[in-house]
Amino acid sequence: MQRAVLRLFQGLVLGGLMLPGGIVAAAVCPQPQSDYERVYCEIIAGGGGGSLPSFEDFRRNSLQVQALLLKRPAARLGIDLAVPERATPVAAEPAPQPRSVEPVATADPQRLPEPQGMQGCSLQGEVIDCGHRRYRLATNQPNGELASGVLAERNRLGLVAFSGDSSNEAELRQYLSDAYDRYILKMLEIGLGGATMSFSEFYHNFQRHQARGVDYSERMEQTFQLLKEDKRTKVVPSRLTDRLPQSLTYCSGIGARVVVCDDVGTNWVFVTNS
């Protein structure tokens, strides 16, 4: 406890000046609302946040990605990084229904219908068995198993900026569905299939950026580049949580090779090689 207080005090002094009221964390970390956000603020207060994104960028990531970003700087400062299965926000926003509840029309004939595409399939722990095809849970991959050049700076996430009417729910969900599909495929490409955000998180992050006049595609590009940098220089555990989905209710297909499941709090990606 004394060590944590000392780190917080060290953070109060910026260039020899103490902030009014003696609360520096409020300047860098306004109102942390989860365990990971509080750890982020402790790392900043301890002077170990050089590799971390801004607080606003950090909190827009999934819990799995937040854990990935915090792991090394927390270890360097001797800060225990508990891995709660969910963060506990002070005030949670109402979550949109998962995509499997409200299907989005698509011209891709290979895309699994939602949720009817999972009919005839069974969930067996880390495997979804559909008889003719088996999907296995994706984990974070060692860099040696990745395709050449995927972690290079030139490899971009490449989300298209939204240019439609944000008040048109059907148009917005079509855009976000397409953007999310690309995000999942690119995360798999750089070996972070075990550290993806759910569609609900993706949706809410977009809404927050829109409200602030920030281009979501650009912000996501910045995050993607940071993740690649961390992937190049740090060892990533194959799995960040031992939890598994309990049913196929909220699972949907991306093309013919990928199935994504989420319970809003946790996201799982399953991939087939067939």
N, C-alpha and C positions, 0 to 999 in steps of 0.2 A: 504494500500500500504506500509506504514511504517513497519507494522507488518511483511509483507512478506519479505521485504528487510532485517529486523532484523534476521528473521529465516535463510535466505540465508547466511547472514554474519556469524551467529553462525556455520553454516556448513562449513565455510571456514577453521576453525581451527581444525586440527586433531592432538591431542596429543600436543597442544601448538605450532604447526608449521603451517604456512600459505603456501598454495600451490603456486608455481610460477604463477605470473599473477593474483593471487587472485581469481581464479575461481575453486572452489571445485566441483561444479555441473558437470563440464566437466569430472571429474574423476569418479564420481558415475553414472551420467546420461548423457552419450554422446549424444548430439543432440536429445532432446525430440521432437517428431514429432506430438503429439496429445495432446488434453486437459488432458486426463488421465495420460499421461506420464509426463506432466508438474506438475500435482498434485502429482504424485509419487515423483518427484524430490523435491518439496516443503516439503513433509513429511520427506524425508531423511534429507533435510537441517535443519528441525526443530527437528531432533533427535528422530522421532517417527517411524522409519522404521524397528524396530526389528522383526516384524512379517511378513515383506514383502520378497518375493523372490528377487533374483538379478534383475537388470534392464533388462538384456537380457531375462531372463525367464519371467519377467512380460510382456514385450511387445509382447511376442509370444502368449499370451492368447487372447481370444475373448474380445470384449468390455464389455460384460455382466460379464465375470469373472474378468476383471480388476476392474469394479465397485465394485464387491463383495469384492475383496482384499483391496480396498482403503477405503471402507465405514467406518470401525471402527477407523483406525489410523487417518483419516482425521477429524472425529468427535472429537477425543481426543485433537487435536491441534486447533480446531475451524476453520478448513479450509472448505470453502464451496465446496461441491462436486456436481458440475452441472452434469446433466446426458444427454449429447448430444446424439442424436440418432445415430450419426456417429462421429468417430474421423476424423480430417482433416489432413492427412499426407502431408508432404512437397513434397514428391515424391512417388507416389504410383506405386507399381509393377503391371504389367498387370495380371489380375486375370484369372485363368483357367476357362473354361466353367463349370457350375454346372454339377453334375453327370447326371442330367436328360437329358442333351443335347447329351452326348456321353455315351450310355449305356455300362455297363461293364458286360460281360457274367458271369453267375453264375450258379452253379449246384443246388442251393436251389430252389425247385419248389414252395415254399411258397412266395418267394420274389416278390413284385409287379413289373411288367415290368415298364420301365422308358422311357418316361412319360406315355405310354399307360395305365399303371396301374391306373391312375387317371381318365380315361375315365368313364363317368357315375357318377362321384363324383362332389359335389358342395361345395364351400367354403362358410361357413356361420359364419363369425366372428371367434369365438374361437372353431368352430366345422367344421370338414370335414365330410360331409354326403355322404356315398357311397351306400345308400339304405340298403343293407344287413348288413352294418357295419358303425358305427359312431366313428370317432376319435376326442378326445377332447384335447385342448391345454394343454401341460404339464407345471406345475408351480413348483417352488421350494417348497419342502415338509418339514413340521416340523419334527424334529428328532423322535418324538413319533409315527409318522406314518410309519417309515422305518422298514424294516426287521431287526431282531436282529443280531448284529455283523457286519453290513455292514460298519460302521464307524471305526471298529477296524483296528489296524495296519496291521493285517494279510490279510485284503482284498486288493488285488492288482489289478491295471488296467490290467496288464499282456499282453501288446502288444508284438507281436513277432518282433524281430529285422529284418530289411530288409536285405536279403542276395542275392538279385538278381542283375540284370544289370540295373542300374539307367538310362541308355540311352535307354532302351527298354520301351517306353511310355505305351504300353499295359500291360506289366508286372508290371510296377510301379503303374499304376492306379488300377490294380486288388489288389495289396498289400494295397494301401492306402484306397481303398474302404472297404476292409475287416477290416482294422485297425480302420477306422472311425466308422464303424458299431458297433464294440466292445466298442469304446469310448462312443458313444451315449448311449448304453445300460447300461454301468457302471455309467455314469452320472445320468441316471434315477434311478439307484439302490441306489445311495447315496443322492437322493433327490434334485439334481441340474439340473433337466430337463429344467428349465427356464434360465440356464446360460451356454449354450453350444456354442462352436465355430462352424462356418460354415465349410463345406467341403473345400471351397476355402482357408480359414485361415489354416485349418489343412494341406492342400497341401503345401502352401507357407512356413509354419513353418518347415515342413519336408525338403523342399528344402534348407532352410537357414542352418538347422543343418547339412545336408549332405555336404554342401559347406565348413563347418567349421570342418568337421571330428567328429561331435558329434553324438552319438547314440540317435536318436529321441525317441525310445521306452523307454530308460532309463530316458531321460529328462521329457517325459510325465508321467512316473511313479512318479518322484519326485513331479511334479505339482499335480498329483492326491492325493498324500499323504498330501500335503499342504492344498488342498481343503477339505479333510476329517477332518484335524485338525481344520480348521476354522469352518467347519460345526458342529463339536462337541462343540465348545466354543462360537459361535456367532449366533445371530438371523439373519436369511436370509429372506429378503422380498420375498413374493411369486412370484412377477414379477419385473424385472428390467427395463422394458420398456412397454409402453402401445401400441406400434406399433403392427400391425397384418399384415400378408401377404396379398397382394392384388389379387393374383391369384394362381392357382395350377401349373403354367407353370414350376416352378423350384422345384417341390415337388417329392420325391421319397420314396419308401418303404424300411424298414428294417425288414425283416421277414414279418409276417402277422399282427403284432400288432402295429408297429411304422411307422409313416410317418414323414419325415424331410423336411422342406421347408426353403429356404434361398434366400435372394436377394443380397448375397455376404456380405452386411454390417450387417445384422441381421439374426439370426437363430431361427427357431421355431420347436419344437418337438410336435407331436400329437400322442396320445396313445389311443388304444381301449381296453376295457376289455372283448370284445366278441371274 
